[in-house]
Amino acid sequence: MKTLTDLSPQEKYSKFVRPELGKILNLLKLDVVYSKACSDKLEFIEKEKTKVVYDFLGGFGSTILGHNHPELTRLATDLLGQKVPIHTQASTRAKSADLAEALNFLIQKHTADTRLFITTLTNSGTEAVEAAIKHALLEWNQKKSDFILKIKAQNAREPNSLLENYIKELESLKPLLLAVEGSFHGKTAASVAATANDAYRSMYRAGGLFDVSFLNPENSLEKLENLIGDLDCKCNLASFSRIIGFIFEPIQGEGGINELASEFLQGAEKYLRPRGVPLICDEIQSGLYRTGSFLAVTRAQVRPDYILLGKSLGGGLAKIGAVLVAREHYQDHFGWIHTSTFAEDDFSSALALKTLDILETHKDDIEKRAIDFYHDIKSCIDTINIKFPKVIKKFKGRGFFLGIEFSFEESTKLPDLLHGFYENGHATYFYMSYLLRQCGVRVGVTLSAPETIRIEPSVFISAEAKASLVLGLERLCQILYERKVLKLTSHLWKQEFSQLQLEVVAPAKEPLPKREEGVREVGFLTHVLHARHARDMCTSLKPVALEKIDKFLADYANQAIPFKFHRQKITGRNGEEIFLNIYGLFLSTAFFEKNVRGQSLQAFQKTQDAVKMAAADGVTNLGLGQFTSIVSDNGLLLDPCGTYLTTGNSLTAAMAVQGILSLAEERKFNLANARLGVVGFSGNICHVISQLLADSVKSMTLIHREPIEKSPKFQKAVEDLLVSSKILPENLKLSHHVEDLRDCDVVVVGTNSTQEFIRSSHIKSNAIVLDVSVPSNIHREVWLRSDVACFQGGLARLPNDQKIQHPWIPYTDIGTFSCIAETVSLGLAGIMRPFSLGKLSKLQILESLEIAKKVGVGLAGLRPQDSHIGVNPKSDTILID
């Protein structure tokens, strides 16, 4: 079929296959179109040049023999040439029978388990898990039916009310699957239910055929025994376990390459075996010599009743998995219940048989190579730990199944920005991108352990490939140790940088102070202002073009989650102390504005997630910064989750009014003769500012984005103003044109727009302009006018001139934004109730001033144009209120 569009493969993939993944692959420059694969090499063409990378990801462990092993490709060609039947369902499938026999032989050979295993072939590993859980449910229900029949017979012989109640309890008993914390078993419905990662299993929590309980592998054997015992349904005369099976990975793959202790597995077997509960061993990723042994579980000296295989079984060519169930556990009618259109075909079975043959032929060499590979990489890590201490936390795994856990502890002194991406679960994706694009080495991340990179090459990995991996890891760790973020990410931006720019060192994250007994926890939520501020979050990234940062923020938005990046103690004039916790979102104002205009709930949901996080941290008072209050209807739509929310708008309005009065007094400007222009009049903050200033000015120009006849909100705001002040209707000019500001002596600007639409031509000579909009709506040309007193409003001074000590927070040497100051004030004053939610009132404004005064918060010096947010390129300000 011909290509239907002129889109690139990457564009088609993003449009028609996986929109979000396509964006992220492009963002990280992982959107490579590989054109050839052979052994441990992958090739792709870029800018008409062929590039080669060494593959240490290996199809998540599938390419145990390398890509396109010659013996397998010859066999595949021969099979197709012979016209071997693929679809002959409801017949005897000879090759699947041969494969099942071979697997039985190999299990007996390598594990000393002489039992017969019945094999169910599947299309994938996750289907193997699905089939295993289905079989375990079938087995458990059969055992339950038999047990109930036995109890009923006993009760018929000797009637007993206890037994009658016990039978009812058994009949309503819900089955339960035991799994392990940190486990990952696939993404189909039953397999994902047994996966510990909440991000994958949350959609299956409600209802379900069975419950899942996750065991902590660090628990003592005594605790393990008690946990298993508590799942027994028992009376004085009998006992039956709820547990349908215990599923585990000997080495957890997506959980971070964590090897389960032999003592833990032996303890589980000890307490489950007497109850008839099958041990379900998931060897899909760790089996078939991935660790150097046929099965990884053999070193634990436990005997699994179900063995699950996949990935390597197809040799990297066939899509095939297998469930092997010990004969005494196997339910014969399962073969009728679980069937598959594509399973048991001779083509896949023949390739699997050949894969097993190759592995067995080279068994001794593979075992030696596995030991050598492990020690070679460990030696590399040991050297790195000496040269660049604290970058790598732990080296894990066995053979060709290895994990490198990077340190993100505060003592590591990583850049703040990288730590933020770690909190979002994506720091190692940047490491993976660097290794691919700048070192020619392809590795993977572990989905449930964002600090770990995994290495899963073929058993025949070359010395050259291994040398490239070692060199790449050393280069990566040096960059992380030296905190050169631009050098780490330079390939993402598609622009040239000088060597001097690449060597700039990013600031390190400072340790957060620990909790103290009796000190209240207060929180504040912020988000990124725009591309300039995002770039300023890391000094290394200063040379990156703003449009590149803007695109990055837009593409990353769906992945962003809240995280805590700052914490400090603040003391009030009243002697009270609080810890202020600052939470951030890697989301720009443009993202929030787009959500508001498009009536999307995505930004709201991310704000709600931040509230949940703060509540879990024990925060009592939580401030909603900038657009987080706007998307939540000034906090009214949010579930506070036990916290007391505030938008900070009351003190913002109060400080803006005080700022205007202070400026007028300083400039000997008589407000009684002035015309006040308000842009964004019907907005929450500007509306109440208008009410407070209406009695102090001669006339007002009120500007809304729509004509008054089309906006009930505008009409209502005007009515409220006339009721709450003495200003006369004839002294009001209602407009939706910013040009009508030209005769205003004082202008207050505070809208939800991200655009700088107030131009110099809109402002009269010698006017006072107070900007409470963040990001600013005032164009740079206004800020640069010498005759105009243009100031950033809404700034407050914290008690005793304390400063928020983090470069991402919007502050100057003279103050911080009043919404933060209001949150601090409420915490220091012990105000345990919601504040500044919904529509503001004059009374709230006055109360916020009283509370602030009590704890020592006051008006800060007004900030003029030379440090204006979003204009001055030297500004340190990053996140806004």
C-alpha positions, 0 to 999 in steps of 0.5 A, a space after each residue: 500500500 502506498 504512503 498516504 501522506 508526506 508526514 515523516 515516520 515520527 510524525 505518523 507515529 505520533 499522529 496515528 499510533 501513540 500521540 503522547 509517547 511520540 511527543 516524549 520520544 521526540 522531546 528526548 531525541 529517542 525517536 530514531 527509526 532503526 533500519 537494520 539490526 544485526 547481533 548487538 548493533 542497530 543502525 539508523 540513517 540521519 541526515 543521509 548518514 548511517 549511524 551505528 549504536 550498540 544495543 544494551 536494551 535488547 528488546 527488554 531482554 528478548 534478544 538473548 542471542 542478539 538481533 537476527 541471529 543467523 541460525 534463526 533467520 535461516 530457519 525462519 526463511 526455510 520454514 516460510 519457504 517450506 510453506 509450514 502451516 501457521 493456522 491449523 487450530 483444532 489439530 495436533 500441533 507437532 512443533 508445540 508438542 516438541 517445544 513443551 517436551 523440550 522445556 520439561 526436559 530442560 527444567 528437569 535437567 537444570 532444576 532437579 524438579 522431576 515433576 511433569 509440567 503441562 505447557 500452555 503457549 501464549 503470544 507474549 509474556 503478559 499473556 503468560 501471566 494472564 493465563 497463569 492467574 486465570 489458571 490459579 483462579 480456576 484451581 483455587 475455585 475447584 479446591 474451594 468447591 471440593 472443600 465446601 463439599 467436604 464441610 457440607 458432608 461433615 455437617 450433614 453427619 454432625 449438624 453444627 451451626 458453626 459449620 453452617 456459618 463457615 460454609 456461608 463465609 466460604 461461599 462468599 470468600 473473595 480470592 486473593 493473589 499474593 505478589 511482591 512490592 516492586 513487582 511488574 508482570 505486564 499490562 493486561 488486566 490481570 497481570 497489571 493487577 499483580 503489578 505494584 506500580 500504581 500508575 499502571 494498576 489504578 484503573 483496575 482497583 475498583 471491583 475485579 475478580 480477585 484482590 491483590 496483596 503485596 508482600 514486603 520482601 524485607 519483612 521478617 519470616 515471622 511477619 511473613 508467616 503472620 501475614 499469610 496466616 491472616 489470610 486463612 478463612 478458618 473456624 475451630 474445625 477447618 481452615 482454607 486459604 484465600 490465596 490463589 497463588 504467590 507470583 514473584 520475579 526472582 529478579 525484579 526487572 521494572 522494579 529496579 533489577 532487585 534480586 529477591 533474597 533466598 530467605 524470603 522466597 524460602 519463607 514464602 514456600 515454607 508457609 504457602 506449601 502446606 496450604 496448597 498455594 502454588 508458587 508462580 515464578 515469573 521468569 519472563 525476563 530473567 529466565 533462559 540464561 539471562 542471568 547465566 543460569 537456565 532459570 534465575 530461581 534455582 539459586 534460591 532453592 525453591 520449587 515453583 509450581 508455575 513457571 512463566 517464560 517469554 521474551 528470550 524464548 522466541 530468540 528475538 524473532 518469534 512472539 511467544 510465551 509459555 506457562 508451565 504448570 506442575 501436573 498436580 496443580 494443572 486443571 485439565 479443563 483449562 485447555 478448553 477454557 484458555 485458547 488463542 488464535 495465534 498460539 502453538 503455531 509451528 513457526 514460532 514453536 520451531 524458532 523457540 526450539 532452535 533458540 533453546 538448542 543454541 542456548 544449550 549448545 553454548 551453555 558453558 560458554 554463556 555461564 562463563 561470559 555472564 560471570 565475566 560481563 558482570 565483573 567487567 561492568 562492576 569493575 567499571 562502576 567501582 572505578 567510577 565510584 572512585 573518580 566521581 563519588 556519590 553519582 552511582 548509588 548501587 550496582 545490581 543484578 546478575 549476568 546479563 541482567 544488570 541495573 545501575 541505580 543512580 543517586 538522587 540523595 541530597 548529599 549527591 549535590 545534583 543540579 536542582 533541575 535534574 532532581 526535579 525531573 527525578 521527582 517527576 520520574 524522568 531523570 534517567 530518561 535524560 541519561 538514556 538519551 545522552 548515552 544513545 545520542 552522544 555515546 552510541 549506546 542504547 540502554 533502558 530505564 526501569 519503569 517502576 524505579 525511575 532512578 535505575 538504568 538497566 542493561 540487558 545485552 545478548 549473551 554474545 555481546 562483543 568486547 567492542 560494545 562493552 568498551 563503548 558502554 564502559 566509556 559512555 557510563 564514565 562520561 555520563 557520570 563525569 558530567 553528572 558529577 561536574 553538574 554540566 547540564 547543557 553538556 548532558 542535554 545539548 543534543 536535545 536543542 538542535 543548536 550549536 554551543 561553544 565549549 565554554 557554554 558546555 562547561 558551565 556548572 549548574 547550581 546544586 540542590 541544597 538539602 531540605 531541613 528535617 521536621 521539628 516537633 511542634 513546628 507547623 508545616 505550611 505549603 505553597 504551590 507554584 508553576 513555571 512562568 514561561 520559557 525565559 523563566 524555565 531556562 533560568 531555572 538552570 544557569 547551564 541552560 542560558 544559551 538555549 533558544 527560548 523557542 526550544 524551551 517553550 516547545 519542551 515545556 509544551 511537549 512535556 506538560 502531560 508528564 509533569 507531576 507536582 514535587 517539593 523542591 524547597 523547604 525552610 523555616 520562617 519565624 514570625 514577629 509573634 515568635 511562632 515558627 513554621 516550615 514553608 514547603 514549596 511545591 512546583 509543577 513543570 507547567 507553563 502559564 500558557 498550559 494553564 491558560 490553554 486549559 482554561 480557554 479550552 475548558 480542559 480539566 487536566 491542569 485542575 487535576 494536576 493542581 488537585 494532585 499537588 494538594 493531595 501531596 501537600 496534605 500527605 506531607 502534613 501541611 496545614 495551610 496551603 497557598 495556591 500560586 498564580 494559575 493554580 487558583 484560576 483553574 480551580 475557581 479561586 480554590 473553590 473546586 478543590 478537595 482540600 484533603 484536610 488542608 486549609 487552602 488560600 489563594 493569597 489574593 487578599 494580601 495581594 490586593 491589599 499590598 497593591 492598594 498600599 503600593 498605589 497609596 505609597 507611590 502617590 504620597 512619595 510622588 506628591 500625587 493627589 489621587 482625588 483628582 486622578 482617573 484610575 484605569 483598571 485592566 482586568 476589572 472583573 477579575 477577582 483581585 482587580 475587582 476588589 482593588 477597584 472597590 478599595 480605591 474607588 472612594 480615593 479617586 475622581 473617576 475610573 476607566 474599567 476595562 474588560 475583554 468583552 463589551 459590557 452588554 455581552 458580559 454578565 460578569 462585567 455587568 455584575 462587577 460594575 453593580 457591586 462597585 457602585 454598591 460598595 463605594 461612593 463613586 457615581 455612575 457618570 464617573 465610570 467609563 466602561 470599555 473593552 479597548 485598552 486605548 481608553 487608558 490614554 487619559 488615566 493617571 494611574 493604571 492597575 493591570 491584573 489579568 489572566 492573559 499571558 500576553 504583553 498587550 499594554 503598549 507605550 501608546 496606551 499610557 499617558 505621560 507621567 502616569 503611575 502603572 502598577 502591574 499585578 499580572 503574572 506573567 506581566 501584561 505590560 510590554 517592555 517599551 512601557 517599562 523602559 519609559 523614563 517618565 512613567 513610574 511602572 512598578 511590580 505590585 503585590 510585593 510583601 516583606 516577610 517578618 524580620 526581612 527574611 528571604 525565601 532562599 531558593 533561586 526558583 522563587 519569585 523574590 527580590 532583595 526587598 520582598 516576595 509575592 504577597 500570595 506567598 506572604 499571605 500563606 506564611 502569615 496564616 501559618 504563623 498566626 495559626 489560622 486554621 480555616 480556609 482563606 481568600 477562596 472564591 470572590 474577595 471582599 473588602 473585609 477579607 482584605 482588611 483581615 489579611 492586613 491585620 493578620 500580616 501585621 500581627 506576624 510582621 509581614 508588611 509592604 515591601 519596597 516597590 519593584 521598578 522596571 530594572 528587575 521586572 519579571 519576564 523583561 530583565 534577562 538577568 532576573 533570577 525569578 523563576 516561579 510565580 504567584 
